[in-house]
Amino acid sequence: MTKIENVNVSAFDPMPPPAEIHARLPLSAKAEATVSRGRELLCNILNRKDHRMFIVVGPCSIHDPVAGLDYARRLKGLADEVGDTLQLIMRVYFEKPRTTVGWKGYINDPFMDDSFRVDVGMEKARQFLLQVNELGLPAGTEALDPYGPQYYGDLITWTAIGARTTESQTHREMSSGLSTPVGFKNATSGDLTVATNAILSASNPHSFLGLNNDGRVAIVRTTGNAYGHIVLRGGDDAPNYDAVAVAIAEEAITKAKLPANIVVDCSHANSYKKPELQPLVMADVVNQIRNGNKSLLGLMIESNIEAGNQPIPADLSQLKYGCSVTDGCVAWDTTEKMIRNAAVLLRDVLPERIA
């Protein structure tokens, strides 16, 4: 070691390669069928071959796999109930981007004690995704660490690129090689150009440094992702889910010569970070569709078993079961009402959009 290299690095701890994690937790036939079918249906929705809407719904982040699987079982039952109108995808977020500091998620710190056992967290994350998919429930996640998809990407149906990373060249390149449709959120300022540029960039081939299944650094060469789309999540100044904002987004997308495929995130700036406002956002979007909108194809909801959120206590046994430790969520009973109401109101309307 020289005195000018890795000056601020304290250690290089070994990390199992993707192939090793895959070998310990292999893709089951049931999980593979769920992912394959989920991606096919989602692409059909984006291609206007399937009239249904898709909804990515679930906890802001996963911190307790027991409660997470409890939620997944409930969501699977609801998905079967409304499946003729809505394609439900469970939100399974393991990584949390931070403006400054804070818990970075289940992969980074699975024991929530600043031990940062990423090796354990990655394996636990893959195990949880296997369990969700084996229920027959597709999963969606945010791709934050560019190496993460090599460990669990075969278990993901839909991927989000967050508002803080949509402008990142690294994430645009990564998205060009992902096997799922990718939703790019508008910038935290509310700017749409960042997202449309990201979709265009990811639709093209790229070559970049990445990780192969054996854990070796490799030159990754991609063919481009044809299923990028915009996710409206509001901005610093105002929400952007209303009819005027959606019309502006349609204009920006059309100007970029992209398919007019729009997803609305009912949380974040669209609800002023007040989870109890999410039903109002969703109701507005449903009303726009009933009034003839054809570009709104998906929704995102932050939902958990219990409403709200909680701080992470020093004594983890004091954690409230089924309650978020990151952004606040709507409770399960509210989630059921939101989705069932949308299914009733859209059941006869959506087929007309592709007739």
C-alpha positions in Angstrom: 0.0 0.0 0.0 1.3 3.4 -0.9 0.6 6.6 1.0 -1.4 8.1 -1.8 -3.8 5.3 -2.6 -7.1 4.5 -0.8 -6.3 7.2 1.7 -9.9 7.2 3.1 -10.6 3.5 2.8 -10.5 1.5 6.0 -11.0 -2.0 4.6 -11.9 -4.2 1.6 -14.2 -6.9 3.0 -14.9 -9.8 0.7 -18.3 -10.1 -1.0 -19.6 -13.4 -2.4 -20.0 -13.2 -6.2 -23.5 -13.3 -7.7 -23.0 -16.9 -8.9 -22.4 -18.0 -5.3 -25.5 -16.3 -4.0 -27.5 -17.7 -6.9 -26.2 -21.2 -6.1 -27.3 -20.9 -2.5 -30.7 -19.5 -3.5 -31.5 -20.8 -7.0 -34.4 -19.6 -9.1 -37.3 -22.0 -8.6 -39.6 -22.9 -11.4 -42.6 -21.1 -9.7 -40.6 -17.9 -9.2 -39.3 -18.0 -12.8 -42.8 -18.4 -14.1 -44.0 -15.5 -12.0 -41.2 -13.2 -13.3 -41.6 -14.3 -16.9 -45.3 -13.9 -16.9 -45.2 -10.6 -15.0 -42.8 -9.0 -17.4 -44.8 -10.2 -20.4 -48.0 -8.7 -19.0 -46.3 -5.5 -18.2 -44.8 -5.1 -21.7 -48.2 -5.8 -23.1 -49.7 -3.0 -21.0 -47.0 -0.6 -22.2 -47.5 -1.7 -25.8 -51.3 -1.3 -25.5 -51.9 -5.0 -26.1 -53.4 -5.4 -22.6 -56.0 -2.8 -21.5 -55.3 -3.1 -17.8 -53.3 -0.6 -15.6 -50.5 -1.8 -13.4 -50.0 -0.6 -9.8 -46.7 -1.0 -7.9 -47.8 -1.1 -4.3 -46.1 -2.0 -1.1 -43.9 -0.8 1.8 -41.6 2.2 1.3 -38.8 -0.2 2.3 -38.5 -3.8 3.5 -36.9 -4.0 7.0 -38.8 -7.0 8.5 -39.1 -10.0 6.1 -41.7 -11.6 8.3 -44.0 -8.6 8.1 -43.0 -8.1 4.4 -44.2 -11.6 3.6 -47.4 -11.2 5.6 -48.1 -8.1 3.4 -47.2 -10.1 0.2 -49.8 -12.8 1.0 -52.5 -10.2 1.5 -51.5 -8.4 -1.7 -51.6 -11.7 -3.6 -55.2 -12.2 -2.6 -56.1 -8.7 -3.6 -54.3 -9.1 -6.9 -56.3 -12.2 -7.7 -59.5 -10.3 -6.9 -58.9 -7.3 -9.2 -56.7 -9.1 -11.8 -59.2 -8.5 -14.7 -58.6 -4.8 -14.4 -55.4 -4.1 -12.5 -52.0 -5.8 -12.6 -50.6 -5.6 -9.1 -46.8 -5.6 -8.5 -45.4 -5.6 -5.0 -43.1 -2.8 -4.2 -40.0 -4.5 -2.7 -37.4 -1.8 -2.0 -34.1 -2.8 -0.3 -32.0 0.3 -1.0 -32.8 3.8 0.2 -31.0 6.8 -1.3 -30.2 9.5 1.3 -29.8 13.2 1.0 -27.3 13.2 3.9 -27.3 10.2 6.3 -29.7 7.6 7.6 -30.5 3.9 7.3 -29.7 2.9 3.8 -31.8 -0.1 3.6 -32.0 -3.9 4.1 -29.2 -4.8 1.8 -26.8 -2.2 3.2 -27.6 -2.8 6.9 -29.9 -5.8 7.4 -29.4 -5.9 11.2 -30.2 -2.2 11.5 -27.2 -1.7 13.9 -24.6 0.0 11.7 -22.8 -3.4 11.2 -23.3 -2.9 7.4 -23.2 -6.6 6.6 -23.9 -6.1 2.9 -23.0 -9.8 2.2 -25.7 -11.0 4.5 -28.2 -8.3 3.3 -27.8 -9.3 -0.3 -28.5 -12.9 0.4 -31.5 -12.1 2.6 -32.9 -9.8 -0.1 -32.7 -12.5 -2.7 -34.3 -15.0 -0.3 -37.2 -12.6 0.3 -37.7 -12.0 -3.4 -37.8 -15.7 -4.0 -40.6 -16.1 -1.4 -42.6 -13.3 -2.9 -42.4 -14.6 -6.4 -43.1 -18.1 -5.3 -46.5 -16.8 -4.1 -47.2 -15.9 -7.7 -46.8 -12.2 -7.0 -44.5 -10.1 -9.2 -42.0 -7.7 -7.6 -40.8 -4.2 -8.4 -37.8 -2.4 -6.9 -35.5 0.6 -7.2 -32.1 -0.1 -8.8 -29.7 2.1 -6.8 -26.4 0.1 -6.5 -25.4 -0.8 -10.1 -24.1 -4.2 -9.0 -27.3 -5.2 -7.2 -29.2 -6.5 -10.3 -26.6 -9.1 -10.9 -27.5 -10.6 -7.5 -31.3 -10.5 -7.7 -32.4 -9.1 -11.1 -33.8 -12.4 -12.2 -36.5 -12.0 -9.6 -37.6 -8.5 -10.6 -40.6 -7.6 -12.9 -40.4 -3.8 -12.9 -37.6 -1.4 -12.0 -37.6 2.2 -10.9 -34.8 4.7 -11.2 -35.2 7.3 -8.5 -35.4 11.1 -8.8 -31.9 11.5 -7.5 -30.3 9.0 -10.0 -32.3 9.5 -13.2 -29.7 12.0 -14.3 -26.8 9.6 -13.5 -25.0 8.2 -16.5 -24.2 5.1 -14.5 -27.9 4.4 -13.9 -28.9 5.1 -17.5 -26.2 2.7 -18.8 -27.3 0.1 -16.3 -31.0 0.5 -17.3 -30.1 -0.1 -20.9 -29.2 -3.7 -20.0 -31.9 -4.5 -17.4 -34.3 -7.3 -18.3 -37.3 -5.4 -17.0 -39.3 -2.3 -18.1 -37.8 0.7 -16.3 -39.7 3.7 -14.8 -37.6 6.9 -14.6 -38.8 9.4 -12.1 -38.8 13.1 -12.9 -36.1 15.2 -11.1 -36.7 16.3 -7.5 -37.1 19.8 -8.9 -40.0 18.5 -11.0 -38.1 18.8 -14.3 -39.2 16.3 -16.9 -36.3 16.7 -19.3 -34.0 14.7 -17.1 -36.4 11.7 -17.3 -37.1 11.9 -21.0 -33.3 12.1 -21.7 -32.8 9.1 -19.4 -35.4 7.1 -21.4 -33.8 8.0 -24.7 -30.3 7.2 -23.3 -31.4 3.8 -21.9 -33.0 2.8 -25.1 -29.7 2.8 -26.8 -26.8 0.3 -26.6 -24.0 1.1 -24.1 -20.6 -0.3 -23.0 -19.5 0.3 -19.5 -17.6 -1.3 -16.5 -19.8 -3.7 -14.5 -19.8 -7.0 -12.7 -20.3 -10.5 -14.2 -21.8 -13.5 -12.4 -18.4 -14.7 -11.2 -17.7 -11.4 -9.5 -15.2 -10.2 -11.9 -15.1 -6.6 -13.3 -16.2 -6.8 -16.9 -17.0 -4.6 -19.9 -20.8 -4.9 -20.1 -22.2 -4.3 -23.6 -26.0 -3.8 -23.8 -28.5 -3.7 -26.6 -30.7 -1.0 -25.1 -34.1 -1.1 -23.2 -37.2 -0.4 -25.2 -39.5 -0.2 -22.2 -38.4 2.9 -20.5 -41.2 5.2 -19.3 -41.7 8.3 -17.1 -42.9 8.3 -13.5 -44.4 11.6 -12.2 -43.6 12.0 -8.5 -44.0 15.8 -8.1 -41.3 18.3 -7.5 -40.1 21.1 -5.3 -42.7 23.5 -6.4 -45.9 21.4 -6.7 -47.4 18.0 -7.4 -47.6 16.9 -11.1 -50.4 14.3 -11.2 -53.3 16.6 -12.1 -54.7 16.9 -15.7 -52.7 20.0 -16.6 -49.4 18.5 -15.4 -50.2 15.2 -17.2 -50.9 17.1 -20.4 -47.6 19.0 -20.0 -45.8 15.6 -19.5 -47.5 14.2 -22.6 -46.3 17.1 -24.6 -42.7 16.6 -23.4 -42.8 12.9 -24.1 -44.2 13.5 -27.6 -41.6 16.1 -28.3 -38.9 13.5 -27.4 -40.6 11.1 -29.8 -41.3 8.6 -27.1 -44.4 6.5 -26.4 -46.9 8.4 -24.2 -46.6 6.0 -21.3 -47.0 7.7 -17.9 -47.0 6.3 -14.3 -48.0 8.5 -11.4 -46.4 8.0 -8.0 -49.1 8.8 -5.4 -46.5 9.4 -2.8 -43.5 11.7 -2.4 -44.0 15.3 -3.6 -47.4 14.4 -5.2 -48.8 13.9 -1.7 -46.6 16.5 0.0 -45.0 13.5 1.8 -48.3 13.1 3.6 -49.3 9.4 3.1 -52.9 10.1 4.0 -53.2 12.2 0.8 -52.3 9.3 -1.5 -56.0 8.1 -1.9 -56.8 11.6 -3.2 -54.0 11.5 -5.8 -55.1 8.1 -7.0 -58.8 9.2 -7.2 -57.7 12.1 -9.4 -55.8 9.9 -11.7 -58.7 7.4 -12.0 -61.0 10.3 -12.8 -58.7 11.5 -15.6 -58.8 8.0 -17.1 -62.6 8.0 -16.8 -62.6 11.3 -18.6 -60.7 9.9 -21.6 -57.0 10.0 -20.8 -55.0 7.3 -22.6 -51.5 7.9 -21.4 -51.8 7.1 -17.7 -50.9 3.4 -17.5 -49.6 2.9 -14.0 -49.6 4.0 -10.4 -47.3 3.7 -7.4 -48.6 3.5 -3.8 -46.6 3.4 -0.6 -48.5 1.0 1.6 -47.9 -1.2 4.6 -49.9 -3.2 7.2 -50.0 -0.2 9.6 -50.3 3.4 8.7 -47.6 6.0 9.1 -44.0 5.4 10.0 -41.7 5.1 13.0 -38.1 5.9 14.0 -35.7 3.0 14.4 -35.3 2.5 18.2 -32.1 1.4 19.9 -34.0 -1.7 21.1 -35.3 -3.3 17.9 -37.7 -5.4 19.8 -39.7 -2.2 20.3 -40.4 -1.8 16.5 -44.1 -1.7 15.7 -45.0 -4.7 13.5 -45.8 -3.8 9.9 -45.0 -0.1 10.2 -42.5 1.7 7.9 -39.1 2.9 9.2 -38.7 5.2 6.2 -41.5 7.1 4.5 -45.0 7.0 5.9 -47.4 4.6 4.3 -51.2 4.1 4.1 -52.5 1.1 6.1 -53.6 -2.1 4.6 -57.3 -1.4 5.0 -56.9 1.9 3.1 -54.9 0.1 0.4 -57.7 -2.4 -0.1 -60.3 0.4 -0.5 -58.1 2.4 -2.9 -57.5 -0.6 -5.2 -61.0 -2.0 -5.1 -62.5 1.4 -5.8 -60.2 1.9 -8.7 -61.0 -1.6 -10.1 -64.8 -0.8 -10.0 -64.4 2.6 -11.6 -62.1 1.4 -14.3 -63.4 -2.0 -15.2 -65.6 -0.9 -18.0 -63.4 2.1 -19.1 -60.0 0.5 -19.6 -61.0 -1.9 -22.4 -62.2 1.1 -24.5 -58.7 2.6 -24.5 -57.4 -0.2 -26.8 -60.6 -1.0 -28.7 
